[in-house]
Each structure stands twice: as structure tokens, then as C-alpha cells.
């Protein structure tokens, strides 16, 4: 477990023909969101980090260009990204702004022929080796959020890998620092003019992320099912013991329920009736159930359950960042809560300066 990215698998991932997911044209597969989500789950079933690599590249960076880019930008960037000939990342989160992403402080100042970007980004997957970086910054004139495509060799741009993660260890998350990075006008994304425009992308990516825990849970169930039939104690396979069968059935029931919620949210999106609350509920609830499912799997493997060799311990670690990114469990719950009550509760109540006595 060296936290090194397996670059040799990129051509193989490209050969799968799934990069670009729902994007039509430009060498992209034009899949339904249901089909695209299932592909992410199947990759996560084998390795969660590879699914995250694809998701960042495809459902965030590529989709932003497809939904918010000019025709020239789509023609220029999407074909090579669809083949993984080039790799992209997506930079919204900052050191001081995670859940409160709309308050980001990276700035974009208009100059002759382009823009000057100044600021920092954190936790950006693929950023240490990405050819293209989709960066969000605050326009100093309008005070609105704009989007930009930054090349990896841009002067003033530095990226440092974040070390010592307990999950998704081969995903190369980075700290990005921009010291007066020039971006030409042709690389400003014309369709990003406010934070609401990023939600067009997040609506899709949140659905896709919800299918990652489904895939992880399926992989853990596969491992436990095989292990219980092969390993013997007290002269019998572990699968012959009632309590182990009950736990295995519990896991299977969870997986079935998670798949149905994931399927439902995809169909709502395809009908054009999915709301932010729908997507947030699916992502938060599925990731919560996956945590429970993988914890049961860890129990079934006994001492071997804490060894990364048996996949289950690795899956437990990989679920933790997924439980947090694309909106934490708590934030996604509050998004849904706001939708069903009409009352936002994201910010703490302002304390009154007047004594109640």
C-alpha cells in the first residue's frame, strides 16, 4: 500500500469506453445515467480508487466542459479526455471552504487577453498529474463564481500531493497553489457565471457517487460469500453457522435496497424530475448503509478482516472519504431536510448579545 497511482491501467480504463459517461458526441459514449452509474459501481466493486479516478475525470471535469464549455472547448478537449489520452481534475474545494464551497476565496481578475487566478485548492483528486485542471474562482468584478481550464504547466501553478490518507490511497489528492496564473480568454468556461451553474454538474456527479458505495458493498459481499464457504472452523465451513448466514443475508438485503434507491434516483434524473433533495438523500443514505454493510463483512472475516489482503479492511478505509466527499452525510441530510420542510438549517443560530435573565 504505497499510495502510488497505477498509471499502467489508464490505457485499459480508456479501452472500457466509459469516460464521458452521459456526454453525447465528441468521442464520448452517450450512455444513460443509469448505465453510466452501473459502470462506476462495477469498477468500485473491484477497486474504489479507480472508480474515483474515473468519476473525477469524467463526471466532474469532462461533464463541466460538456455542460458549461463553448463548442470550441468541447471540440478541443473532450475527444482526448474520452480516450484517457489526457487526464483532468476538478477543483472547487479550498483549505478553508469545504461544505461552505460557495464562499470560495480563489480570485479571477480580468486582464488583457485573459484572467489572473490567485488562491488555493485542497483535496483535488488527480491534480498531481492532470493535464487539465478545471478551476472555480470568484470574479473580482462581478463577485460571482466563474470556471476556467488551466493547463498543468501554467507558470505560477504548483500542486503538492496530500500524504497519509486511510482511504482511496492511490487517488492522488493534491493541494493546489496559484500565484498569478494566467488563463487565456479562450479557456474561460462561458457557462459558469454563478455557483448555481456548478450544481448542474454536481447533480449528476452526486448520483454517480451514490453508486460507488453500492459497488464497494457488492465487492465486500462477494469476498465474504467466498470466504465463508472456503474457511473452516470446528470442522465445518463458516457458511454453515446460522449467525454467519444471518449476517450474510443482512448484507445482501442492504445491497438490494441500495441498488433500488440508486436505480430510482437515476430514473428520476432521466425523467427530469430529480431534485437536489432526492440526490442528497440517495447519496447520504446509500453511503450510510454501505458503512453498515462493510462493517458486517469485517466481522465475518474475523482477524483477517483487518488485513488489507482480504479487501474488506481496504473497503472500510475507502468508504470513509466517500462518506464525506460530494457533500458530507450531514450536509446532504440538511439539503434534503431543507427541501421537505422549506427551512434551511445549515448555519448555526446567531447568538443574541442580550441576556435572557
Beta strands, then each sheet from edge to edge (+ up, - down):
strand 1: 24-25
strand 2: 28-29
strand 3: 88-91
strand 4: 107-111
strand 5: 114-125
strand 6: 132-139
strand 7: 145-151
strand 8: 157-161
strand 9: 173-184
strand 10: 188-189
strand 11: 232-233
strand 12: 236-237
sheet 1: 1+ 2-
sheet 2: 3+ 6+ 4+ 5- 9+ 8-
sheet 3: 3+ 6+ 7- 10+
sheet 4: 11+ 12-
end
